[in-house]
Amino acid sequence: MENRLNNEIQTLVSTAIKIADLENGYVLHFPAGDEEFYRITNFIQAERQCCSFLKFGFTVLPEFEGMTLSLTGPSASKEMIATLLKIPDS
C-alpha cells in the first residue's frame, strides 16, 4: 500500500503546473480537470489520516482557471512536506 501511495503522490506532484514556497509549506497549482480534482481529494483524504498536524487548503478557481493545493504545518514541518512530496531543495 505504501508503494501505491508513493506512486500516487509522485503522479500528483508531476501534474502540478507550478510549486511555490510558503513560509511553512508549499502551494501546488494544477490545471482544471476531473482527474486532477480526484487525485487531489484522494491525496488529502489519505494524508490527513496519517499527518493530522498538516493543514490542507484546496481551492477550485472560477472559470476552469485551475486548482491549488496548499500544505502547511507547524514551523518544522516544511522539510517533512518537501520529503513527502519529493520536492528538491530550493
Stockholm file with secondary structure:
# STOCKHOLM 1.0

chainA/1-90         MENRLNNEIQTLVSTAIKIADLENGYVLHFPAGDEEFYRITNFIQAERQCCSFLKFGFTVLPEFEGMTLSLTGPSASKEMIATLLKIPDS
#=GR chainA/1-90 SS CHHHHHHHHHHHHHTCSEEEEETTEEEEEECSCHHHHHHHHHHHHHHHHHCTTCEEEEEECGGGCCEEEEEECSTTHHHHHHHHHTCCCC
#=GC SS_cons        CHHHHHHHHHHHHHTCSEEEEETTEEEEEECSCHHHHHHHHHHHHHHHHHCTTCEEEEEECGGGCCEEEEEECSTTHHHHHHHHHTCCCC
//
